[in-house]
Amino acid sequence: MKINITKTQRARLVKDWLNDMFSDAEILGSYYVKNKKNIGFHDKNNKEFWFDYNTIWLFLESVFSLEYNELKAITEEWVEETLNLKGHKT
């Protein structure tokens, strides 16, 4: 069965998932760690935030059927809103 949702609804689902994933992550230096696995990295010098490719990025691409640029836009918005990292790229 296929469920149709709007881009806004899909973005909200992605952000909610990221909130759940990162809510109990521990920050160790520049790394976000959950269950002893790095799930994110904050590159302060280049104003970038890197998500673990296999755990986060591929999951979001496949489960939410997102194209690269769409996922990039959603994650950059989330990083700015949630982690208060203004102007950071993902």
LINDABEL-V727615 format. One record per run of one state. SS is the DSSP state (H for helix, E for strand, - for the rest). FROM is the first residue (numbers start at 1). LEN is the number of residues. If there is no record, write none. Layout:
BEGIN
ss:SS from:FROM len:LEN
ss:SS from:FROM len:LEN
END
This chain:
BEGIN
ss:- from:1 len:6
ss:H from:7 len:16
ss:- from:23 len:3
ss:E from:26 len:3
ss:- from:29 len:2
ss:E from:31 len:4
ss:- from:35 len:2
ss:E from:37 len:7
ss:- from:44 len:4
ss:E from:48 len:4
ss:- from:52 len:1
ss:H from:53 len:11
ss:- from:64 len:4
ss:H from:68 len:16
ss:- from:84 len:5
ss:E from:89 len:1
ss:- from:90 len:1
END
